[in-house]
Amino acid sequence: MGVPQAGSLPAGIPRRLARQPHLAAALLRWRNAYHLRRARFLSVTALALALVSGLLAASSTGRVLEWLAGNPVITFAISAGLFGLSAVRRQARIQADAASSWLSALPTMSSPLIRLALGTAARFLAVLIFVGLAWVVGRVTAAAAALLVLVTAIGMLAGTLGGVRLMGGAAAASPGWHYATVYRARRRWATAPSLAPLSYWPLAQGRFFSRPKMTSRVVLLALLSIPAGRYDVPGQVALAVAAGCITLATLLSLSAAAVGVAGGAARWLAPTTVRLWTFVGAFVWRVAMKQAVILAVVILLACAVDYSQALRVGVKVSVAFLLISCAVSSAACLWACNQTGLGAARRGA
Amino acid sequence: MTDSSTSGQGQPPVLQVRSLHAGYDKLVVLSGVDLDISRGEWLALLGPNASGKTTLLHCIAGLLVPSAGSISICGCSLRQDAMGAKGQLGFGCAPERLPGLLTGRQCLEVYAAAKSLTTIDADVLELAEAFAFTGMLDRFVASYSLGTKQKLAVLLALLGEPALVVLDEAFNGLDPASALVLKRHLRVRVSAGRCGVLLATHALDVVERYSDRAVLLLDGRIARVWSREQLAELRAMPGEGLEAALAAASAGS
């Protein structure tokens, strides 16, 4: 029996992508994800379409777009900032791929420029389509839409070039490898084994989530949305709003980390005899404590401005946030325990 | 074919698996597996890739709920008394499942606490020393190499003097010196009757030299069992020994 013949490219992949294995692999990944999780894929797409429709239906969208068209400097700054950040990240990913990807040993030149340009073009296309639709449904005038697209395009070019230039220098200076060092390592055993160190896991993940690299988009948008000097907004208020955004990002990062890591922790400890609520308590308490400390510091600082208002509003909001955060983290732990059988007295029907 | 332990000695086997069926959604991976391991016995689980070895180990660790059949650890049914069964189990998790953002020391402390231990066993600390792992204790697990993660996974599995030690490819990535330390350590534990070991492996030297029995899993069923005597015969044979026997058994099925 002869060996069956097999093509060198999967069906449905254009031949010209043979020399661009990263793009071919990305295309196949998307296609497989669609076939494997069609329902999830379609529901996310439907959700995104609903969101866009909702935005287009809202009258405030038109006002925002008109305002952006009327303030080309701010629009340019937002566009350049976001596209610049995107270029920096994409290039960092391409450089990391070059060192660690399963495709990096191939004797093909997978052009980083094409990968960079495709990502940027896709984002710009999304902006173009949104503004075009806003014009079609009458939310923005043709002149404003054209100006908006033009300024965004210029911002895109400036930001992307700046990002590429910035990363080009960084890449030449240092390779992308690093080892994380332990913060305040304890070089002796605890007096007795304890589950307490488990709570460092979501904290460390939270620190990872709230790195400037991860939160830069949110912070950039927050900073650019404060028109300091206009509408009589004093500088200190603008700074306070920016600091508030960073604080909120940190608090949410901690909650997101607890939710994200719960599954891994439960799966790791599932073969042990640890009890359900012991696990939940050990996992959640330090995150809650850290959030409580952050909120307490914010309230103290706010007290310096307005004592009664800070106590009246701040305490209520903080307690509500902590309760919601604990409930969400605990629910994630319970779900993870249910999935892995951690703490279950019986397993299976 | 079913597997049954030969050295009962009146005690319940440390592991008893009966008519086990398991899979993922519609994919059936295990169909009717029977397995016994006694205290003081080292059983090697062999089989080609995707034959169901890891699925079987995950069922034993309680990570996967079987669709049918039963699993008992030291007489405690995993279904009826999961905590009792897990209390006797030492499971070596896959290195990639270890928490990357904890240090090795923190992992050992958390795992020991999760097993309700008041101290970390002295011989586990001795093994860590023999592995030359002590210097890595205060680094993040994420910065460990595969072999170092493997050492930590083994140390965690051995915490708390478990009656049943379950390891999946535990010698993957270990340097030869550490691998030898681990083989000897497990052999000492087994020979002293402190535990039974179930090791899924492709390392045939471990099977020939250290295991008491070996079973071959093919397409989710036990296709062949080698007794201690048969393993000794294979070891004494010149040439390929177990390797050839394994290939013949796989081809025969």
Interface residues (C-beta under 8 A of the other chain):
Chain A: Y179 A180 V182 A185 R186 R187 W189 A190 A192 P193 S194 L195 P197 L198 Y200 W201 A204 Q205 F208 V261 G264 A265 R267 W268 L269 A270 P271 T272 T273 V274 F279 T340 G341 A344 A345 R346 R347 G348 A349
Chain B: A61 G62 L63 V65 P66 L78 R79 Q80 D81 A82 M83 K86 G87 L89 F91 C93 R97 L98 P99 L101 L102 T103 R105 Q106 L108 E109 V110 Y111 A112 A113 A114 K115 S116 L117 T118 T119 I120 D138 R139 F140 A142 S143
